Every structure is written in C-alpha cells, then in structure tokens.
C-alpha cells in the first residue's frame, strides 16, 4: 500500500481528467439533492441519477451569474 498526500492525489486526478478526451468539454445531467447555499456564496450539492452520485461545488463567481436558485429535486444539466 502506498501513502500519498492530498496534493499528489489531486495532481494525479487533474492530469487524468485534463488528458482524457472523454472527460473534456462535457455536460452532466442529473437531479440536485442536498443543496446548500453557504454564507461564502458557494453552492454545495449532490448531482444524482438512478445509478450514482457526484458531489459538487459551484463557486460564488459562477453562482452569482445564475438566473435561478437551484433547489432539491431539480433536473439540471451542468
């Protein structure tokens, strides 16, 4: 078993995502759940479908440009 730092894991994942053509220029469809608008202005939520979940964050700079307020149960494309 190898022990890695958080930085090492993040760097590795970033390299994989950045070079995999299947993961660039995509959108993901799903249902919002566990939505939380933090006092910082960031939005935290889970995007889910019948087969899985993705934990998500939308930073304040993007959240400020929204034309709607996300809510649990909304079907979205991100």
PyMOL Python script that loads the backbone (N, CA, C, O; Angstrom):
from pymol import cmd

cmd.read_pdbstr("""\
ATOM      1  N   UNK A   1       0.852  -1.185   0.000  1.00  0.00           N
ATOM      2  CA  UNK A   1       0.000   0.000   0.000  1.00  0.00           C
ATOM      3  C   UNK A   1       0.887   1.233   0.000  1.00  0.00           C
ATOM      4  O   UNK A   1       1.835   1.333   0.779  1.00  0.00           O
ATOM      5  N   UNK A   2       0.561   2.190  -0.902  1.00  0.00           N
ATOM      6  CA  UNK A   2       1.308   3.451  -0.979  1.00  0.00           C
ATOM      7  C   UNK A   2       0.540   4.542  -0.254  1.00  0.00           C
ATOM      8  O   UNK A   2      -0.685   4.616  -0.353  1.00  0.00           O
ATOM      9  N   UNK A   3       1.243   5.371   0.460  1.00  0.00           N
ATOM     10  CA  UNK A   3       0.641   6.549   1.083  1.00  0.00           C
ATOM     11  C   UNK A   3       0.936   7.750   0.202  1.00  0.00           C
ATOM     12  O   UNK A   3       2.085   8.003  -0.160  1.00  0.00           O
ATOM     13  N   UNK A   4      -0.106   8.483  -0.137  1.00  0.00           N
ATOM     14  CA  UNK A   4       0.046   9.672  -0.971  1.00  0.00           C
ATOM     15  C   UNK A   4      -0.493  10.882  -0.222  1.00  0.00           C
ATOM     16  O   UNK A   4      -1.355  10.754   0.648  1.00  0.00           O
ATOM     17  N   UNK A   5       0.014  12.035  -0.561  1.00  0.00           N
ATOM     18  CA  UNK A   5      -0.506  13.263   0.009  1.00  0.00           C
ATOM     19  C   UNK A   5      -1.776  13.667  -0.747  1.00  0.00           C
ATOM     20  O   UNK A   5      -2.022  13.195  -1.857  1.00  0.00           O
ATOM     21  N   UNK A   6      -2.566  14.530  -0.145  1.00  0.00           N
ATOM     22  CA  UNK A   6      -3.754  15.064  -0.815  1.00  0.00           C
ATOM     23  C   UNK A   6      -3.340  15.764  -2.105  1.00  0.00           C
ATOM     24  O   UNK A   6      -3.992  15.610  -3.137  1.00  0.00           O
ATOM     25  N   UNK A   7      -2.258  16.533  -2.044  1.00  0.00           N
ATOM     26  CA  UNK A   7      -1.757  17.244  -3.227  1.00  0.00           C
ATOM     27  C   UNK A   7      -1.399  16.280  -4.344  1.00  0.00           C
ATOM     28  O   UNK A   7      -1.707  16.535  -5.508  1.00  0.00           O
ATOM     29  N   UNK A   8      -0.755  15.182  -4.003  1.00  0.00           N
ATOM     30  CA  UNK A   8      -0.364  14.197  -5.014  1.00  0.00           C
ATOM     31  C   UNK A   8      -1.589  13.576  -5.676  1.00  0.00           C
ATOM     32  O   UNK A   8      -1.617  13.406  -6.895  1.00  0.00           O
ATOM     33  N   UNK A   9      -2.600  13.236  -4.880  1.00  0.00           N
ATOM     34  CA  UNK A   9      -3.819  12.638  -5.430  1.00  0.00           C
ATOM     35  C   UNK A   9      -4.540  13.646  -6.331  1.00  0.00           C
ATOM     36  O   UNK A   9      -4.971  13.303  -7.432  1.00  0.00           O
ATOM     37  N   UNK A  10      -4.669  14.889  -5.858  1.00  0.00           N
ATOM     38  CA  UNK A  10      -5.323  15.914  -6.678  1.00  0.00           C
ATOM     39  C   UNK A  10      -4.577  16.160  -7.982  1.00  0.00           C
ATOM     40  O   UNK A  10      -5.203  16.299  -9.033  1.00  0.00           O
ATOM     41  N   UNK A  11      -3.270  16.215  -7.933  1.00  0.00           N
ATOM     42  CA  UNK A  11      -2.466  16.419  -9.141  1.00  0.00           C
ATOM     43  C   UNK A  11      -2.659  15.273 -10.127  1.00  0.00           C
ATOM     44  O   UNK A  11      -2.773  15.500 -11.331  1.00  0.00           O
ATOM     45  N   UNK A  12      -2.695  14.055  -9.625  1.00  0.00           N
ATOM     46  CA  UNK A  12      -2.875  12.886 -10.471  1.00  0.00           C
ATOM     47  C   UNK A  12      -4.245  12.907 -11.144  1.00  0.00           C
ATOM     48  O   UNK A  12      -4.356  12.677 -12.349  1.00  0.00           O
ATOM     49  N   UNK A  13      -5.288  13.185 -10.356  1.00  0.00           N
ATOM     50  CA  UNK A  13      -6.643  13.231 -10.906  1.00  0.00           C
ATOM     51  C   UNK A  13      -6.763  14.345 -11.941  1.00  0.00           C
ATOM     52  O   UNK A  13      -7.372  14.149 -12.993  1.00  0.00           O
ATOM     53  N   UNK A  14      -6.189  15.509 -11.654  1.00  0.00           N
ATOM     54  CA  UNK A  14      -6.228  16.623 -12.604  1.00  0.00           C
ATOM     55  C   UNK A  14      -5.552  16.239 -13.918  1.00  0.00           C
ATOM     56  O   UNK A  14      -6.043  16.579 -14.994  1.00  0.00           O
ATOM     57  N   UNK A  15      -4.427  15.531 -13.831  1.00  0.00           N
ATOM     58  CA  UNK A  15      -3.712  15.108 -15.040  1.00  0.00           C
ATOM     59  C   UNK A  15      -4.558  14.126 -15.849  1.00  0.00           C
ATOM     60  O   UNK A  15      -4.594  14.214 -17.076  1.00  0.00           O
ATOM     61  N   UNK A  16      -5.229  13.205 -15.189  1.00  0.00           N
ATOM     62  CA  UNK A  16      -6.066  12.226 -15.892  1.00  0.00           C
ATOM     63  C   UNK A  16      -7.228  12.924 -16.583  1.00  0.00           C
ATOM     64  O   UNK A  16      -7.485  12.701 -17.766  1.00  0.00           O
ATOM     65  N   UNK A  17      -7.927  13.770 -15.836  1.00  0.00           N
ATOM     66  CA  UNK A  17      -9.095  14.454 -16.398  1.00  0.00           C
ATOM     67  C   UNK A  17      -8.677  15.381 -17.533  1.00  0.00           C
ATOM     68  O   UNK A  17      -9.369  15.476 -18.546  1.00  0.00           O
ATOM     69  N   UNK A  18      -7.561  16.056 -17.369  1.00  0.00           N
ATOM     70  CA  UNK A  18      -7.108  17.015 -18.368  1.00  0.00           C
ATOM     71  C   UNK A  18      -6.644  16.403 -19.669  1.00  0.00           C
ATOM     72  O   UNK A  18      -6.591  17.089 -20.689  1.00  0.00           O
ATOM     73  N   UNK A  19      -6.303  15.116 -19.655  1.00  0.00           N
ATOM     74  CA  UNK A  19      -5.795  14.475 -20.864  1.00  0.00           C
ATOM     75  C   UNK A  19      -6.748  13.439 -21.458  1.00  0.00           C
ATOM     76  O   UNK A  19      -6.475  12.898 -22.530  1.00  0.00           O
ATOM     77  N   UNK A  20      -7.856  13.156 -20.784  1.00  0.00           N
ATOM     78  CA  UNK A  20      -8.814  12.168 -21.270  1.00  0.00           C
ATOM     79  C   UNK A  20      -9.876  12.878 -22.120  1.00  0.00           C
ATOM     80  O   UNK A  20     -10.674  13.654 -21.594  1.00  0.00           O
ATOM     81  N   UNK A  21      -9.885  12.616 -23.414  1.00  0.00           N
ATOM     82  CA  UNK A  21     -10.816  13.292 -24.315  1.00  0.00           C
ATOM     83  C   UNK A  21     -12.273  12.989 -23.975  1.00  0.00           C
ATOM     84  O   UNK A  21     -13.159  13.756 -24.352  1.00  0.00           O
ATOM     85  N   UNK A  22     -12.540  11.893 -23.273  1.00  0.00           N
ATOM     86  CA  UNK A  22     -13.904  11.573 -22.853  1.00  0.00           C
ATOM     87  C   UNK A  22     -14.382  12.467 -21.717  1.00  0.00           C
ATOM     88  O   UNK A  22     -15.581  12.530 -21.447  1.00  0.00           O
ATOM     89  N   UNK A  23     -13.462  13.159 -21.048  1.00  0.00           N
ATOM     90  CA  UNK A  23     -13.823  13.977 -19.887  1.00  0.00           C
ATOM     91  C   UNK A  23     -13.635  15.468 -20.121  1.00  0.00           C
ATOM     92  O   UNK A  23     -13.729  16.257 -19.181  1.00  0.00           O
ATOM     93  N   UNK A  24     -13.371  15.864 -21.359  1.00  0.00           N
ATOM     94  CA  UNK A  24     -13.226  17.287 -21.645  1.00  0.00           C
ATOM     95  C   UNK A  24     -14.426  17.766 -22.445  1.00  0.00           C
ATOM     96  O   UNK A  24     -14.965  17.031 -23.273  1.00  0.00           O
ATOM     97  N   UNK A  25     -14.836  18.985 -22.197  1.00  0.00           N
ATOM     98  CA  UNK A  25     -15.951  19.607 -22.900  1.00  0.00           C
ATOM     99  C   UNK A  25     -17.215  18.759 -22.819  1.00  0.00           C
ATOM    100  O   UNK A  25     -17.799  18.395 -23.839  1.00  0.00           O
ATOM    101  N   UNK A  26     -17.631  18.448 -21.584  1.00  0.00           N
ATOM    102  CA  UNK A  26     -18.824  17.630 -21.373  1.00  0.00           C
ATOM    103  C   UNK A  26     -19.824  18.392 -20.503  1.00  0.00           C
ATOM    104  O   UNK A  26     -19.476  19.373 -19.846  1.00  0.00           O
ATOM    105  N   UNK A  27     -21.052  17.928 -20.512  1.00  0.00           N
ATOM    106  CA  UNK A  27     -22.048  18.362 -19.540  1.00  0.00           C
ATOM    107  C   UNK A  27     -22.600  17.094 -18.894  1.00  0.00           C
ATOM    108  O   UNK A  27     -22.542  16.008 -19.471  1.00  0.00           O
ATOM    109  N   UNK A  28     -23.131  17.251 -17.696  1.00  0.00           N
ATOM    110  CA  UNK A  28     -23.657  16.112 -16.942  1.00  0.00           C
ATOM    111  C   UNK A  28     -25.090  16.428 -16.540  1.00  0.00           C
ATOM    112  O   UNK A  28     -25.370  17.512 -16.029  1.00  0.00           O
ATOM    113  N   UNK A  29     -25.998  15.482 -16.770  1.00  0.00           N
ATOM    114  CA  UNK A  29     -27.402  15.639 -16.408  1.00  0.00           C
ATOM    115  C   UNK A  29     -27.691  14.860 -15.142  1.00  0.00           C
ATOM    116  O   UNK A  29     -27.197  13.749 -14.953  1.00  0.00           O
ATOM    117  N   UNK A  30     -28.502  15.460 -14.270  1.00  0.00           N
ATOM    118  CA  UNK A  30     -28.893  14.765 -13.058  1.00  0.00           C
ATOM    119  C   UNK A  30     -29.833  15.591 -12.217  1.00  0.00           C
ATOM    120  O   UNK A  30     -30.241  16.686 -12.604  1.00  0.00           O
ATOM    121  N   UNK A  31     -30.173  15.054 -11.066  1.00  0.00           N
ATOM    122  CA  UNK A  31     -31.084  15.692 -10.121  1.00  0.00           C
ATOM    123  C   UNK A  31     -30.282  16.275  -8.957  1.00  0.00           C
ATOM    124  O   UNK A  31     -29.402  15.613  -8.407  1.00  0.00           O
ATOM    125  N   UNK A  32     -30.591  17.509  -8.591  1.00  0.00           N
ATOM    126  CA  UNK A  32     -29.939  18.154  -7.452  1.00  0.00           C
ATOM    127  C   UNK A  32     -30.517  17.598  -6.155  1.00  0.00           C
ATOM    128  O   UNK A  32     -31.732  17.473  -6.006  1.00  0.00           O
ATOM    129  N   UNK A  33     -29.635  17.268  -5.229  1.00  0.00           N
ATOM    130  CA  UNK A  33     -30.071  16.927  -3.876  1.00  0.00           C
ATOM    131  C   UNK A  33     -29.056  17.494  -2.893  1.00  0.00           C
ATOM    132  O   UNK A  33     -27.930  17.821  -3.265  1.00  0.00           O
ATOM    133  N   UNK A  34     -29.464  17.605  -1.645  1.00  0.00           N
ATOM    134  CA  UNK A  34     -28.609  18.120  -0.558  1.00  0.00           C
ATOM    135  C   UNK A  34     -28.051  19.508  -0.872  1.00  0.00           C
ATOM    136  O   UNK A  34     -26.910  19.811  -0.525  1.00  0.00           O
ATOM    137  N   UNK A  35     -28.855  20.354  -1.529  1.00  0.00           N
ATOM    138  CA  UNK A  35     -28.386  21.682  -1.909  1.00  0.00           C
ATOM    139  C   UNK A  35     -28.175  22.556  -0.685  1.00  0.00           C
ATOM    140  O   UNK A  35     -29.013  22.596   0.216  1.00  0.00           O
ATOM    141  N   UNK A  36     -27.032  23.263  -0.661  1.00  0.00           N
ATOM    142  CA  UNK A  36     -26.709  24.184   0.435  1.00  0.00           C
ATOM    143  C   UNK A  36     -26.030  25.408  -0.152  1.00  0.00           C
ATOM    144  O   UNK A  36     -24.985  25.300  -0.795  1.00  0.00           O
ATOM    145  N   UNK A  37     -26.630  26.578   0.072  1.00  0.00           N
ATOM    146  CA  UNK A  37     -26.004  27.849  -0.287  1.00  0.00           C
ATOM    147  C   UNK A  37     -25.255  28.320   0.948  1.00  0.00           C
ATOM    148  O   UNK A  37     -25.868  28.702   1.945  1.00  0.00           O
ATOM    149  N   UNK A  38     -23.944  28.294   0.883  1.00  0.00           N
ATOM    150  CA  UNK A  38     -23.107  28.647   2.019  1.00  0.00           C
ATOM    151  C   UNK A  38     -22.997  30.161   2.147  1.00  0.00           C
ATOM    152  O   UNK A  38     -23.177  30.884   1.167  1.00  0.00           O
ATOM    153  N   UNK A  39     -22.702  30.640   3.350  1.00  0.00           N
ATOM    154  CA  UNK A  39     -22.564  32.088   3.574  1.00  0.00           C
ATOM    155  C   UNK A  39     -21.449  32.692   2.720  1.00  0.00           C
ATOM    156  O   UNK A  39     -21.438  33.902   2.495  1.00  0.00           O
ATOM    157  N   UNK A  40     -20.521  31.878   2.245  1.00  0.00           N
ATOM    158  CA  UNK A  40     -19.449  32.338   1.360  1.00  0.00           C
ATOM    159  C   UNK A  40     -19.955  32.657  -0.041  1.00  0.00           C
ATOM    160  O   UNK A  40     -19.266  33.308  -0.826  1.00  0.00           O
ATOM    161  N   UNK A  41     -21.166  32.191  -0.349  1.00  0.00           N
ATOM    162  CA  UNK A  41     -21.713  32.352  -1.696  1.00  0.00           C
ATOM    163  C   UNK A  41     -21.525  31.123  -2.559  1.00  0.00           C
ATOM    164  O   UNK A  41     -22.087  31.042  -3.651  1.00  0.00           O
ATOM    165  N   UNK A  42     -20.737  30.157  -2.083  1.00  0.00           N
ATOM    166  CA  UNK A  42     -20.560  28.905  -2.820  1.00  0.00           C
ATOM    167  C   UNK A  42     -21.800  28.028  -2.624  1.00  0.00           C
ATOM    168  O   UNK A  42     -22.454  28.088  -1.583  1.00  0.00           O
ATOM    169  N   UNK A  43     -22.112  27.217  -3.633  1.00  0.00           N
ATOM    170  CA  UNK A  43     -23.224  26.272  -3.559  1.00  0.00           C
ATOM    171  C   UNK A  43     -22.654  24.854  -3.510  1.00  0.00           C
ATOM    172  O   UNK A  43     -21.813  24.483  -4.328  1.00  0.00           O
ATOM    173  N   UNK A  44     -23.114  24.088  -2.560  1.00  0.00           N
ATOM    174  CA  UNK A  44     -22.710  22.695  -2.428  1.00  0.00           C
ATOM    175  C   UNK A  44     -23.945  21.829  -2.660  1.00  0.00           C
ATOM    176  O   UNK A  44     -25.023  22.127  -2.145  1.00  0.00           O
ATOM    177  N   UNK A  45     -23.786  20.761  -3.434  1.00  0.00           N
ATOM    178  CA  UNK A  45     -24.916  19.896  -3.728  1.00  0.00           C
ATOM    179  C   UNK A  45     -24.426  18.555  -4.252  1.00  0.00           C
ATOM    180  O   UNK A  45     -23.254  18.383  -4.586  1.00  0.00           O
ATOM    181  N   UNK A  46     -25.349  17.621  -4.312  1.00  0.00           N
ATOM    182  CA  UNK A  46     -25.104  16.328  -4.928  1.00  0.00           C
ATOM    183  C   UNK A  46     -25.897  16.279  -6.214  1.00  0.00           C
ATOM    184  O   UNK A  46     -27.062  16.676  -6.248  1.00  0.00           O
ATOM    185  N   UNK A  47     -25.275  15.796  -7.265  1.00  0.00           N
ATOM    186  CA  UNK A  47     -25.948  15.568  -8.536  1.00  0.00           C
ATOM    187  C   UNK A  47     -26.098  14.060  -8.663  1.00  0.00           C
ATOM    188  O   UNK A  47     -25.110  13.328  -8.605  1.00  0.00           O
ATOM    189  N   UNK A  48     -27.348  13.586  -8.839  1.00  0.00           N
ATOM    190  CA  UNK A  48     -27.558  12.139  -8.828  1.00  0.00           C
ATOM    191  C   UNK A  48     -28.466  11.692  -9.960  1.00  0.00           C
ATOM    192  O   UNK A  48     -29.238  12.468 -10.523  1.00  0.00           O
ATOM    193  N   UNK A  49     -28.342  10.416 -10.266  1.00  0.00           N
ATOM    194  CA  UNK A  49     -29.295   9.738 -11.141  1.00  0.00           C
ATOM    195  C   UNK A  49     -29.522   8.358 -10.548  1.00  0.00           C
ATOM    196  O   UNK A  49     -29.084   8.090  -9.429  1.00  0.00           O
ATOM    197  N   UNK A  50     -30.192   7.487 -11.271  1.00  0.00           N
ATOM    198  CA  UNK A  50     -30.538   6.173 -10.707  1.00  0.00           C
ATOM    199  C   UNK A  50     -29.324   5.293 -10.446  1.00  0.00           C
ATOM    200  O   UNK A  50     -29.419   4.312  -9.709  1.00  0.00           O
ATOM    201  N   UNK A  51     -28.180   5.633 -11.043  1.00  0.00           N
ATOM    202  CA  UNK A  51     -27.018   4.764 -10.895  1.00  0.00           C
ATOM    203  C   UNK A  51     -25.855   5.325 -10.116  1.00  0.00           C
ATOM    204  O   UNK A  51     -24.877   4.612  -9.889  1.00  0.00           O
ATOM    205  N   UNK A  52     -25.921   6.588  -9.691  1.00  0.00           N
ATOM    206  CA  UNK A  52     -24.768   7.118  -8.974  1.00  0.00           C
ATOM    207  C   UNK A  52     -24.949   8.564  -8.542  1.00  0.00           C
ATOM    208  O   UNK A  52     -25.963   9.202  -8.826  1.00  0.00           O
ATOM    209  N   UNK A  53     -23.930   9.062  -7.845  1.00  0.00           N
ATOM    210  CA  UNK A  53     -23.944  10.433  -7.339  1.00  0.00           C
ATOM    211  C   UNK A  53     -22.582  11.089  -7.560  1.00  0.00           C
ATOM    212  O   UNK A  53     -21.546  10.425  -7.568  1.00  0.00           O
ATOM    213  N   UNK A  54     -22.612  12.403  -7.736  1.00  0.00           N
ATOM    214  CA  UNK A  54     -21.404  13.213  -7.801  1.00  0.00           C
ATOM    215  C   UNK A  54     -21.554  14.339  -6.787  1.00  0.00           C
ATOM    216  O   UNK A  54     -22.555  15.054  -6.804  1.00  0.00           O
ATOM    217  N   UNK A  55     -20.576  14.506  -5.907  1.00  0.00           N
ATOM    218  CA  UNK A  55     -20.577  15.647  -5.003  1.00  0.00           C
ATOM    219  C   UNK A  55     -20.028  16.839  -5.762  1.00  0.00           C
ATOM    220  O   UNK A  55     -19.001  16.736  -6.432  1.00  0.00           O
ATOM    221  N   UNK A  56     -20.717  17.983  -5.658  1.00  0.00           N
ATOM    222  CA  UNK A  56     -20.399  19.140  -6.487  1.00  0.00           C
ATOM    223  C   UNK A  56     -20.274  20.414  -5.661  1.00  0.00           C
ATOM    224  O   UNK A  56     -20.837  20.532  -4.573  1.00  0.00           O
ATOM    225  N   UNK A  57     -19.529  21.353  -6.206  1.00  0.00           N
ATOM    226  CA  UNK A  57     -19.467  22.702  -5.667  1.00  0.00           C
ATOM    227  C   UNK A  57     -19.537  23.668  -6.837  1.00  0.00           C
ATOM    228  O   UNK A  57     -18.907  23.455  -7.873  1.00  0.00           O
ATOM    229  N   UNK A  58     -20.312  24.735  -6.660  1.00  0.00           N
ATOM    230  CA  UNK A  58     -20.339  25.827  -7.624  1.00  0.00           C
ATOM    231  C   UNK A  58     -19.817  27.045  -6.872  1.00  0.00           C
ATOM    232  O   UNK A  58     -20.416  27.483  -5.889  1.00  0.00           O
ATOM    233  N   UNK A  59     -18.710  27.582  -7.334  1.00  0.00           N
ATOM    234  CA  UNK A  59     -18.092  28.697  -6.637  1.00  0.00           C
ATOM    235  C   UNK A  59     -18.903  29.973  -6.819  1.00  0.00           C
ATOM    236  O   UNK A  59     -19.638  30.124  -7.795  1.00  0.00           O
ATOM    237  N   UNK A  60     -18.759  30.874  -5.880  1.00  0.00           N
ATOM    238  CA  UNK A  60     -19.541  32.110  -5.827  1.00  0.00           C
ATOM    239  C   UNK A  60     -19.562  32.852  -7.160  1.00  0.00           C
ATOM    240  O   UNK A  60     -20.610  33.341  -7.581  1.00  0.00           O
ATOM    241  N   UNK A  61     -18.421  32.937  -7.819  1.00  0.00           N
ATOM    242  CA  UNK A  61     -18.350  33.693  -9.082  1.00  0.00           C
ATOM    243  C   UNK A  61     -19.303  33.125 -10.135  1.00  0.00           C
ATOM    244  O   UNK A  61     -19.860  33.880 -10.931  1.00  0.00           O
ATOM    245  N   UNK A  62     -19.492  31.823 -10.149  1.00  0.00           N
ATOM    246  CA  UNK A  62     -20.450  31.200 -11.077  1.00  0.00           C
ATOM    247  C   UNK A  62     -21.873  31.296 -10.535  1.00  0.00           C
ATOM    248  O   UNK A  62     -22.812  31.544 -11.293  1.00  0.00           O
ATOM    249  N   UNK A  63     -22.034  31.102  -9.234  1.00  0.00           N
ATOM    250  CA  UNK A  63     -23.369  31.141  -8.628  1.00  0.00           C
ATOM    251  C   UNK A  63     -24.018  32.510  -8.803  1.00  0.00           C
ATOM    252  O   UNK A  63     -25.238  32.600  -8.946  1.00  0.00           O
ATOM    253  N   UNK A  64     -23.226  33.566  -8.795  1.00  0.00           N
ATOM    254  CA  UNK A  64     -23.762  34.913  -8.946  1.00  0.00           C
ATOM    255  C   UNK A  64     -24.367  35.151 -10.327  1.00  0.00           C
ATOM    256  O   UNK A  64     -25.193  36.049 -10.494  1.00  0.00           O
ATOM    257  N   UNK A  65     -23.968  34.367 -11.304  1.00  0.00           N
ATOM    258  CA  UNK A  65     -24.480  34.528 -12.671  1.00  0.00           C
ATOM    259  C   UNK A  65     -25.722  33.682 -12.949  1.00  0.00           C
ATOM    260  O   UNK A  65     -26.285  33.763 -14.041  1.00  0.00           O
ATOM    261  N   UNK A  66     -26.154  32.880 -11.994  1.00  0.00           N
ATOM    262  CA  UNK A  66     -27.334  32.040 -12.199  1.00  0.00           C
ATOM    263  C   UNK A  66     -28.578  32.893 -12.391  1.00  0.00           C
ATOM    264  O   UNK A  66     -28.729  33.948 -11.774  1.00  0.00           O
ATOM    265  N   UNK A  67     -29.450  32.427 -13.240  1.00  0.00           N
ATOM    266  CA  UNK A  67     -30.720  33.110 -13.476  1.00  0.00           C
ATOM    267  C   UNK A  67     -31.846  32.457 -12.670  1.00  0.00           C
ATOM    268  O   UNK A  67     -33.005  32.846 -12.810  1.00  0.00           O
ATOM    269  N   UNK A  68     -31.525  31.479 -11.835  1.00  0.00           N
ATOM    270  CA  UNK A  68     -32.496  30.794 -10.990  1.00  0.00           C
ATOM    271  C   UNK A  68     -31.777  30.321  -9.731  1.00  0.00           C
ATOM    272  O   UNK A  68     -30.549  30.254  -9.701  1.00  0.00           O
ATOM    273  N   UNK A  69     -32.541  29.996  -8.697  1.00  0.00           N
ATOM    274  CA  UNK A  69     -31.971  29.440  -7.473  1.00  0.00           C
ATOM    275  C   UNK A  69     -32.143  27.928  -7.511  1.00  0.00           C
ATOM    276  O   UNK A  69     -33.272  27.437  -7.528  1.00  0.00           O
ATOM    277  N   UNK A  70     -31.043  27.185  -7.524  1.00  0.00           N
ATOM    278  CA  UNK A  70     -31.150  25.720  -7.530  1.00  0.00           C
ATOM    279  C   UNK A  70     -31.911  25.221  -6.301  1.00  0.00           C
ATOM    280  O   UNK A  70     -31.819  25.796  -5.217  1.00  0.00           O
ATOM    281  N   UNK A  71     -32.661  24.142  -6.498  1.00  0.00           N
ATOM    282  CA  UNK A  71     -33.428  23.538  -5.422  1.00  0.00           C
ATOM    283  C   UNK A  71     -33.336  22.025  -5.518  1.00  0.00           C
ATOM    284  O   UNK A  71     -33.143  21.466  -6.598  1.00  0.00           O
ATOM    285  N   UNK A  72     -33.477  21.376  -4.379  1.00  0.00           N
ATOM    286  CA  UNK A  72     -33.513  19.921  -4.364  1.00  0.00           C
ATOM    287  C   UNK A  72     -34.610  19.419  -5.283  1.00  0.00           C
ATOM    288  O   UNK A  72     -35.708  19.975  -5.305  1.00  0.00           O
ATOM    289  N   UNK A  73     -34.319  18.371  -6.041  1.00  0.00           N
ATOM    290  CA  UNK A  73     -35.288  17.765  -6.943  1.00  0.00           C
ATOM    291  C   UNK A  73     -35.246  18.292  -8.358  1.00  0.00           C
ATOM    292  O   UNK A  73     -35.830  17.688  -9.258  1.00  0.00           O
ATOM    293  N   UNK A  74     -34.561  19.418  -8.575  1.00  0.00           N
ATOM    294  CA  UNK A  74     -34.465  19.980  -9.938  1.00  0.00           C
ATOM    295  C   UNK A  74     -33.631  19.066 -10.832  1.00  0.00           C
ATOM    296  O   UNK A  74     -32.587  18.561 -10.419  1.00  0.00           O
ATOM    297  N   UNK A  75     -34.099  18.862 -12.048  1.00  0.00           N
ATOM    298  CA  UNK A  75     -33.320  18.160 -13.067  1.00  0.00           C
ATOM    299  C   UNK A  75     -32.499  19.239 -13.792  1.00  0.00           C
ATOM    300  O   UNK A  75     -33.059  20.205 -14.309  1.00  0.00           O
ATOM    301  N   UNK A  76     -31.192  19.070 -13.825  1.00  0.00           N
ATOM    302  CA  UNK A  76     -30.324  20.083 -14.412  1.00  0.00           C
ATOM    303  C   UNK A  76     -29.288  19.450 -15.323  1.00  0.00           C
ATOM    304  O   UNK A  76     -29.038  18.245 -15.286  1.00  0.00           O
ATOM    305  N   UNK A  77     -28.695  20.306 -16.141  1.00  0.00           N
ATOM    306  CA  UNK A  77     -27.551  19.937 -16.967  1.00  0.00           C
ATOM    307  C   UNK A  77     -26.433  20.898 -16.584  1.00  0.00           C
ATOM    308  O   UNK A  77     -26.569  22.115 -16.718  1.00  0.00           O
ATOM    309  N   UNK A  78     -25.337  20.343 -16.112  1.00  0.00           N
ATOM    310  CA  UNK A  78     -24.214  21.182 -15.670  1.00  0.00           C
ATOM    311  C   UNK A  78     -22.979  20.863 -16.466  1.00  0.00           C
ATOM    312  O   UNK A  78     -21.928  21.464 -16.243  1.00  0.00           O
TER     313      UNK A  78
END
""", "prot")
cmd.dss("prot")
cmd.show_as("cartoon", "prot")
cmd.util.cbc("prot")
cmd.orient("prot")
